[in-house]
Amino acid sequence: MNRSIQHLIVFLVLVVGGGWIIGATNLPGPWYAALQKPPFTPPNWLFPVAWTVLYVLIALAGWRTYERVSDGAVMQVWWAQLALNFAWSPIFFTKHWMWPALAVILAMLALIIVFIVLQWRKDRTAALLFVPYACWVAYASVLNASLNVLN
């Protein structure tokens, strides 16, 4: 197996596996169920489906970037957004810190946009892989803010 494919597998395991572990260990539970929700809240089953697809896209963009520049600024942005991504669920669902979670998700959205901008001319495919992620996180940010206001 060539080195690039090995890197791809590592990225997929890290991102998808890490995301699943974070999700499985920080479940919404009764606290979230009791919150007043805005009318645009999606059904609970949609979250793991959407995040699995997004985690694959995030991993692919990270792998493409790593293959080109393993230690550049754009890769640091990729790692930083992933750290914030993995931090959000424990902050929101486990700690119930809704306002700090909003700060985290907004910072994550900013880094996602920075990644897209940095990659746009260098690796348009990697940038485009982050567009659905940016859209979902923007939506999730509005949802997080709405939950904060309603509760």
N, CA, C and O of each residue as an XYZ file, in Angstrom:
604
protein
N       0.853     -1.175      0.000
C       0.000      0.000      0.000
C       0.898      1.238      0.000
O       1.833      1.329      0.795
N       0.614      2.184     -0.889
C       1.492      3.357     -0.951
C       1.232      4.303      0.227
O       0.202      4.236      0.898
N       2.196      5.171      0.443
C       2.186      6.055      1.610
C       0.984      7.004      1.619
O       0.426      7.272      2.683
N       0.585      7.506      0.478
C      -0.543      8.423      0.390
C      -1.845      7.746      0.846
O      -2.641      8.346      1.569
N      -2.048      6.520      0.428
C      -3.243      5.762      0.840
C      -3.196      5.494      2.344
O      -4.227      5.551      3.014
N      -2.030      5.207      2.869
C      -1.887      5.034      4.328
C      -2.281      6.312      5.056
O      -2.979      6.261      6.068
N      -1.841      7.448      4.548
C      -2.207      8.741      5.155
C      -3.718      8.953      5.095
O      -4.324      9.411      6.063
N      -4.316      8.623      3.967
C      -5.768      8.765      3.823
C      -6.491      7.931      4.879
O      -7.425      8.412      5.521
N      -6.064      6.697      5.056
C      -6.698      5.820      6.047
C      -6.554      6.412      7.449
O      -7.501      6.393      8.235
N      -5.376      6.935      7.757
C      -5.157      7.558      9.074
C      -6.106      8.741      9.258
O      -6.722      8.884     10.314
N      -6.226      9.581      8.245
C      -7.124     10.734      8.347
C      -8.573     10.297      8.525
O      -9.293     10.865      9.346
N      -9.005      9.301      7.771
C     -10.388      8.818      7.910
C     -10.637      8.233      9.294
O     -11.666      8.509      9.911
N      -9.702      7.428      9.780
C      -9.867      6.834     11.115
C      -9.871      7.919     12.187
O     -10.711      7.910     13.086
N      -8.928      8.853     12.088
C      -8.834      9.927     13.072
C     -10.102     10.775     13.102
O     -10.681     10.997     14.166
N     -10.525     11.241     11.948
C     -11.643     12.184     11.908
C     -12.985     11.485     12.099
O     -13.767     11.877     12.966
N     -13.259     10.464     11.308
C     -14.553      9.781     11.425
C     -14.622      9.037     12.755
O     -15.609      9.147     13.482
N     -13.570      8.279     13.071
C     -13.555      7.556     14.346
C     -13.599      8.493     15.535
O     -14.337      8.264     16.493
N     -12.802      9.554     15.470
C     -12.810     10.540     16.563
C     -14.170     11.184     16.716
O     -14.661     11.358     17.831
N     -14.778     11.537     15.601
C     -16.116     12.129     15.645
C     -17.147     11.189     16.240
O     -17.982     11.602     17.044
N     -17.088      9.929     15.847
C     -18.023      8.944     16.408
C     -17.819      8.776     17.907
O     -18.786      8.689     18.664
N     -16.570      8.731     18.332
C     -16.291      8.586     19.769
C     -16.806      9.791     20.540
O     -17.444      9.643     21.582
N     -16.525     10.987     20.026
C     -17.018     12.209     20.676
C     -18.543     12.180     20.749
O     -19.127     12.481     21.790
N     -19.178     11.819     19.645
C     -20.638     11.756     19.616
C     -21.206     10.719     20.573
O     -22.199     10.974     21.254
N     -20.583      9.564     20.624
C     -21.081      8.475     21.480
C     -20.858      8.737     22.961
O     -21.586      8.200     23.797
N     -19.880      9.541     23.296
C     -19.567      9.808     24.706
C     -20.136     11.137     25.196
O     -19.972     11.492     26.364
N     -20.801     11.868     24.310
C     -21.407     13.155     24.685
C     -22.796     13.253     24.072
O     -23.068     14.124     23.245
N     -23.661     12.351     24.488
C     -25.007     12.265     23.923
C     -25.878     13.416     24.411
O     -25.700     13.907     25.525
N     -26.823     13.846     23.571
C     -27.714     14.938     23.977
C     -28.495     14.630     25.259
O     -28.545     15.467     26.160
N     -29.092     13.467     25.351
C     -29.761     13.023     26.570
C     -30.978     13.849     26.965
O     -31.464     14.679     26.196
N     -31.463     13.602     28.194
C     -32.698     14.246     28.662
C     -32.575     15.773     28.793
O     -33.558     16.492     28.613
N     -31.379     16.259     29.105
C     -31.191     17.711     29.228
C     -31.541     18.388     27.903
O     -32.305     19.354     27.884
N     -30.990     17.891     26.803
C     -31.250     18.472     25.488
C     -32.715     18.280     25.099
O     -33.332     19.183     24.534
N     -33.264     17.124     25.395
C     -34.658     16.838     25.050
C     -35.611     17.827     25.720
O     -36.657     18.161     25.163
N     -35.247     18.293     26.916
C     -36.110     19.206     27.667
C     -35.996     20.667     27.223
O     -36.817     21.495     27.619
N     -35.007     20.987     26.420
C     -34.828     22.375     25.981
C     -35.938     22.793     25.026
O     -36.442     21.979     24.251
N     -36.316     24.069     25.086
C     -37.203     24.632     24.072
C     -36.376     24.775     22.800
O     -35.253     25.280     22.822
N     -36.950     24.324     21.699
C     -36.200     24.334     20.434
C     -36.897     25.195     19.398
O     -38.124     25.294     19.382
N     -36.107     25.819     18.535
C     -36.721     26.593     17.451
C     -37.381     25.649     16.443
O     -37.049     24.465     16.389
N     -38.310     26.170     15.650
C     -39.031     25.306     14.706
C     -38.153     24.699     13.614
O     -38.556     23.731     12.969
N     -36.967     25.249     13.399
C     -36.094     24.720     12.341
C     -35.112     23.666     12.864
O     -34.157     23.313     12.171
N     -35.340     23.166     14.072
C     -34.493     22.099     14.626
C     -34.721     20.810     13.842
O     -35.860     20.364     13.706
N     -33.648     20.208     13.325
C     -33.833     18.964     12.574
C     -34.130     17.790     13.509
O     -33.896     17.877     14.714
N     -34.645     16.694     12.951
C     -34.865     15.506     13.787
C     -33.527     14.953     14.286
O     -32.505     15.079     13.611
N     -33.544     14.349     15.458
C     -32.309     13.852     16.081
C     -31.544     12.858     15.209
O     -30.313     12.835     15.246
N     -32.243     12.039     14.429
C     -31.568     11.031     13.606
C     -30.680     11.665     12.533
O     -29.744     11.029     12.048
N     -30.970     12.920     12.159
C     -30.207     13.564     11.090
C     -28.772     13.915     11.501
O     -27.866     13.904     10.667
N     -28.570     14.223     12.772
C     -27.246     14.669     13.218
C     -26.140     13.641     12.969
O     -25.126     13.993     12.366
N     -26.291     12.386     13.406
C     -25.193     11.443     13.150
C     -24.982     11.153     11.660
O     -23.854     10.907     11.233
N     -26.046     11.179     10.878
C     -25.918     10.957      9.439
C     -25.144     12.113      8.812
O     -24.180     11.899      8.077
N     -25.572     13.332      9.106
C     -24.910     14.514      8.541
C     -23.457     14.573      8.975
O     -22.574     14.825      8.154
N     -23.195     14.343     10.269
C     -21.818     14.446     10.752
C     -20.927     13.358     10.174
O     -19.746     13.608      9.931
N     -21.448     12.169      9.947
C     -20.621     11.121      9.340
C     -20.176     11.540      7.940
O     -19.003     11.407      7.593
N     -21.104     12.041      7.147
C     -20.757     12.510      5.800
C     -19.746     13.661      5.901
O     -18.747     13.684      5.182
N     -20.017     14.608      6.793
C     -19.114     15.758      6.934
C     -17.731     15.326      7.417
O     -16.725     15.860      6.950
N     -17.664     14.379      8.334
C     -16.362     13.911      8.817
C     -15.552     13.261      7.689
O     -14.330     13.402      7.652
N     -16.206     12.564      6.789
C     -15.489     11.997      5.638
C     -14.937     13.144      4.778
O     -13.784     13.091      4.349
N     -15.740     14.167      4.526
C     -15.284     15.310      3.727
C     -14.138     16.053      4.419
O     -13.177     16.463      3.769
N     -14.246     16.225      5.736
C     -13.192     16.886      6.514
C     -11.895     16.087      6.414
O     -10.820     16.656      6.222
N     -12.002     14.771      6.546
C     -10.821     13.905      6.459
C     -10.186     13.995      5.071
O      -8.965     14.096      4.954
N     -11.000     13.960      4.031
C     -10.472     14.045      2.668
C      -9.753     15.381      2.439
O      -8.675     15.413      1.846
N     -10.343     16.470      2.905
C      -9.708     17.785      2.750
C      -8.406     17.839      3.544
O      -7.410     18.380      3.063
N      -8.405     17.284      4.755
C      -7.188     17.257      5.561
C      -6.094     16.426      4.910
O      -4.926     16.815      4.897
N      -6.480     15.289      4.375
C      -5.516     14.409      3.709
C      -4.918     15.097      2.488
O      -3.701     15.072      2.299
N      -5.754     15.708      1.661
C      -5.264     16.399      0.466
C      -4.284     17.505      0.858
O      -3.252     17.700      0.216
N      -4.629     18.218      1.920
C      -3.777     19.319      2.381
C      -2.467     18.784      2.934
O      -1.397     19.310      2.626
N      -2.547     17.746      3.744
C      -1.353     17.145      4.343
C      -0.405     16.619      3.272
O       0.812     16.758      3.394
N      -0.947     16.028      2.245
C      -0.120     15.490      1.157
C       0.662     16.604      0.452
O       1.750     16.363     -0.073
N       0.114     17.809      0.440
C       0.758     18.927     -0.234
C       1.648     19.727      0.713
O       2.783     20.052      0.364
N       1.150     20.046      1.904
C       1.902     20.865      2.878
C       1.613     20.344      4.285
O       0.661     20.792      4.926
N       2.404     19.427      4.760
C       2.107     18.771      6.033
C       2.247     19.680      7.241
O       1.671     19.390      8.290
N       2.993     20.769      7.127
C       3.204     21.608      8.303
C       2.978     23.102      8.039
O       3.476     23.938      8.794
N       2.249     23.444      7.000
C       2.003     24.847      6.681
C       0.855     25.431      7.485
O       0.199     24.733      8.257
N       0.625     26.721      7.292
C      -0.433     27.441      8.010
C      -1.807     26.834      7.741
O      -2.632     26.731      8.649
N      -2.053     26.431      6.492
C      -3.370     25.880      6.163
C      -3.616     24.572      6.914
O      -4.747     24.285      7.307
N      -2.567     23.785      7.113
C      -2.723     22.542      7.879
C      -2.971     22.858      9.357
O      -3.724     22.151     10.027
N      -2.346     23.907      9.856
C      -2.589     24.323     11.247
C      -4.041     24.769     11.423
O      -4.659     24.483     12.449
N      -4.579     25.461     10.435
C      -5.989     25.856     10.477
C      -6.867     24.608     10.468
O      -7.852     24.531     11.203
N      -6.510     23.632      9.636
C      -7.291     22.391      9.583
C      -7.311     21.710     10.960
O      -8.371     21.300     11.434
N      -6.135     21.590     11.600
C      -6.066     20.955     12.925
C      -6.849     21.757     13.962
O      -7.524     21.178     14.813
N      -6.763     23.069     13.896
C      -7.456     23.917     14.876
C      -8.976     23.779     14.755
O      -9.672     23.702     15.767
N      -9.495     23.748     13.516
C     -10.946     23.581     13.371
C     -11.380     22.217     13.880
O     -12.459     22.083     14.458
N     -10.543     21.196     13.669
C     -10.900     19.859     14.152
C     -10.924     19.817     15.677
O     -11.810     19.201     16.270
N      -9.955     20.470     16.310
C      -9.930     20.532     17.777
C     -11.193     21.211     18.308
O     -11.793     20.743     19.276
N     -11.592     22.308     17.675
C     -12.820     22.985     18.113
C     -14.045     22.123     17.839
O     -14.978     22.091     18.641
N     -14.043     21.428     16.709
C     -15.145     20.525     16.378
C     -15.302     19.470     17.471
O     -16.406     19.231     17.960
N     -14.200     18.848     17.844
C     -14.255     17.789     18.851
C     -14.548     18.346     20.249
O     -15.017     17.607     21.115
N     -14.283     19.621     20.478
C     -14.545     20.234     21.790
C     -16.003     20.638     21.969
O     -16.486     20.707     23.099
N     -16.707     20.905     20.885
C     -18.050     21.468     20.996
C     -19.024     20.545     21.730
O     -19.708     20.993     22.650
N     -19.103     19.289     21.353
C     -20.087     18.379     21.970
C     -19.901     18.226     23.474
O     -20.887     18.302     24.206
N     -18.674     18.013     23.974
C     -18.531     17.943     25.436
C     -18.931     19.252     26.132
O     -19.506     19.230     27.221
N     -18.626     20.375     25.504
C     -18.978     21.660     26.117
C     -20.494     21.841     26.146
O     -21.055     22.250     27.162
N     -21.149     21.538     25.036
C     -22.591     21.755     24.949
C     -23.388     20.639     25.625
O     -24.179     20.906     26.529
N     -23.189     19.410     25.201
C     -24.035     18.310     25.667
C     -23.661     17.764     27.040
O     -24.539     17.329     27.785
N     -22.389     17.778     27.386
C     -21.973     17.195     28.665
C     -21.910     18.257     29.767
O     -22.420     18.052     30.869
N     -21.284     19.381     29.457
C     -21.167     20.452     30.460
C     -22.397     21.358     30.512
O     -22.631     22.033     31.515
N     -23.179     21.372     29.439
C     -24.357     22.236     29.313
C     -23.974     23.714     29.326
O     -24.741     24.557     29.791
N     -22.801     24.016     28.818
C     -22.311     25.393     28.724
C     -22.680     25.935     27.348
O     -21.868     25.926     26.423
N     -23.903     26.400     27.231
C     -24.437     26.773     25.921
C     -23.763     28.014     25.321
O     -23.490     28.040     24.121
N     -23.495     29.028     26.124
C     -22.854     30.236     25.592
C     -21.399     29.977     25.212
O     -20.977     30.384     24.129
N     -20.612     29.313     26.070
C     -19.257     28.967     25.611
C     -19.264     28.081     24.366
O     -18.387     28.206     23.512
N     -20.242     27.192     24.260
C     -20.348     26.346     23.066
C     -20.595     27.208     21.829
O     -20.073     26.920     20.752
N     -21.389     28.260     21.986
C     -21.617     29.166     20.855
C     -20.314     29.838     20.430
O     -20.041     29.972     19.237
N     -19.515     30.257     21.399
C     -18.215     30.864     21.074
C     -17.333     29.867     20.333
O     -16.649     30.233     19.378
N     -17.345     28.615     20.764
C     -16.543     27.576     20.117
C     -17.010     27.347     18.684
O     -16.192     27.277     17.766
N     -18.300     27.233     18.492
C     -18.789     26.933     17.140
C     -18.575     28.116     16.193
O     -18.331     27.918     15.003
N     -18.663     29.334     16.708
C     -18.399     30.498     15.859
C     -16.917     30.582     15.486
O     -16.576     30.945     14.361
N     -16.051     30.250     16.422
C     -14.612     30.200     16.118
C     -14.332     29.093     15.101
O     -13.526     29.271     14.188
N     -14.999     27.956     15.265
C     -14.843     26.856     14.320
C     -15.302     27.287     12.926
O     -14.623     27.013     11.937
N     -16.444     27.955     12.846
C     -16.940     28.434     11.554
C     -15.936     29.396     10.919
O     -15.688     29.327      9.715
N     -15.367     30.279     11.709
C     -14.369     31.216     11.180
C     -13.171     30.460     10.614
O     -12.675     30.808      9.542
N     -12.700     29.435     11.316
C     -11.559     28.656     10.828
C     -11.904     27.855      9.572
O     -11.064     27.688      8.688
N     -13.119     27.370      9.498
C     -13.566     26.648      8.303
C     -13.519     27.592      7.098
O     -13.054     27.218      6.020
N     -14.001     28.806      7.295
C     -13.978     29.794      6.209
C     -12.540     30.160      5.851
O     -12.209     30.295      4.673
N     -11.690     30.321      6.855
C     -10.272     30.612      6.592
C      -9.653     29.476      5.774
O      -8.918     29.732      4.820
N      -9.943     28.233      6.135
C      -9.428     27.086      5.379
C      -9.866     27.164      3.919
O      -9.055     26.980      3.011
N     -11.143     27.435      3.698
C     -11.656     27.518      2.328
C     -10.925     28.612      1.559
O     -10.509     28.400      0.420
N     -10.768     29.773      2.173
C     -10.094     30.894      1.509
C      -8.630     30.547      1.203
O      -8.143     30.810      0.103
N      -7.938     29.959      2.176
C      -6.531     29.611      1.969
C      -6.346     28.555      0.882
O      -5.350     28.573      0.159
N      -7.293     27.645      0.768
C      -7.167     26.548     -0.190
C      -7.735     26.882     -1.561
O      -7.451     26.176     -2.528
N      -8.526     27.936     -1.666
C      -9.277     28.196     -2.897
C      -8.405     28.188     -4.147
O      -8.791     27.609     -5.162
N      -7.253     28.813     -4.089
C      -6.376     28.864     -5.277
C      -5.388     27.705     -5.335
O      -4.930     27.330     -6.414
N      -5.058     27.137     -4.174
C      -4.024     26.096     -4.121
C      -4.594     24.696     -4.349
O      -3.985     23.871     -5.029
N      -5.767     24.442     -3.773
C      -6.409     23.129     -3.916
C      -7.914     23.342     -3.843
O      -8.529     23.204     -2.786
N      -8.486     23.678     -4.980
C      -9.914     23.991     -5.042
C     -10.759     22.826     -4.546
O     -11.803     23.042     -3.930
N     -10.327     21.600     -4.802
C     -11.094     20.434     -4.344
C     -11.161     20.406     -2.822
O     -12.236     20.203     -2.257
N     -10.032     20.607     -2.152
C     -10.028     20.629     -0.685
C     -10.930     21.743     -0.167
O     -11.666     21.551      0.800
N     -10.872     22.901     -0.807
C     -11.730     24.017     -0.401
C     -13.201     23.645     -0.564
O     -14.009     23.889      0.331
N     -13.544     23.058     -1.699
C     -14.932     22.687     -1.962
C     -15.429     21.585     -1.015
O     -16.612     21.539     -0.679
N     -14.532     20.711     -0.594
C     -14.918     19.673      0.368
C     -15.382     20.291      1.691
O     -16.151     19.677      2.431
N     -14.911     21.508      1.984
C     -15.288     22.189      3.229
C     -16.564     23.031      3.095
O     -17.085     23.504      4.105
N     -17.068     23.225      1.895
C     -18.256     24.072      1.721
C     -19.494     23.482      2.413
O     -20.180     24.217      3.123
N     -19.809     22.198      2.241
C     -20.967     21.659      2.973
C     -20.770     21.754      4.497
O     -21.721     22.001      5.238
N     -19.556     21.559      4.939
C     -19.196     21.685      6.353
C     -19.467     23.111      6.838
O     -20.053     23.302      7.904
N     -19.047     24.102      6.068
C     -19.287     25.504      6.432
C     -20.785     25.781      6.517
O     -21.246     26.455      7.439
N     -21.537     25.264      5.559
C     -22.992     25.474      5.565
C     -23.639     24.844      6.796
O     -24.465     25.472      7.459
N     -23.265     23.615      7.097
C     -23.837     22.917      8.247
C     -23.457     23.610      9.556
O     -24.299     23.769     10.439
N     -22.204     24.020      9.685
C     -21.761     24.665     10.919
C     -22.400     26.055     11.063
O     -22.683     26.489     12.180
N     -22.626     26.748      9.953
C     -23.349     28.025     10.015
C     -24.769     27.786     10.525
O     -25.254     28.510     11.395
N     -25.424     26.776      9.984
C     -26.773     26.398     10.441
C     -26.746     25.989     11.913
O     -27.596     26.418     12.694
N     -25.774     25.163     12.292
C     -25.659     24.723     13.684
C     -25.377     25.896     14.622
O     -25.810     25.891     15.775
N     -24.654     26.895     14.129
C     -24.383     28.089     14.934
C     -25.677     28.855     15.215
O     -25.907     29.319     16.332
N     -26.512     28.977     14.191
C     -27.806     29.645     14.377
C     -28.676     28.821     15.324
O     -29.375     29.382     16.169
N     -28.640     27.516     15.192
C     -29.388     26.646     16.092
C     -28.888     26.803     17.521
O     -29.697     26.944     18.439
N     -27.577     26.782     17.731
C     -26.971     26.956     19.051
C     -27.402     28.311     19.644
O     -27.810     28.373     20.804
N     -27.315     29.379     18.864
C     -27.696     30.703     19.341
C     -29.191     30.742     19.693
O     -29.578     31.331     20.703
N     -30.019     30.119     18.865
C     -31.460     30.079     19.133
C     -31.777     29.327     20.403
O     -32.626     29.754     21.185
N     -31.103     28.209     20.617
C     -31.297     27.450     21.858
C     -30.895     28.294     23.068
O     -31.565     28.270     24.101
N     -29.799     29.038     22.933
C     -29.353     29.900     24.024
C     -30.426     30.930     24.374
O     -30.734     31.140     25.548
N     -30.987     31.564     23.363
C     -31.985     32.614     23.583
C     -33.281     32.031     24.157
O     -33.893     32.618     25.049
N     -33.686     30.882     23.643
C     -34.939     30.268     24.092
C     -34.860     29.661     25.491
O     -35.879     29.464     26.154
N     -33.628     29.367     25.931
C     -33.493     28.678     27.210
C     -32.640     29.494     28.168
O     -32.412     29.074     29.303
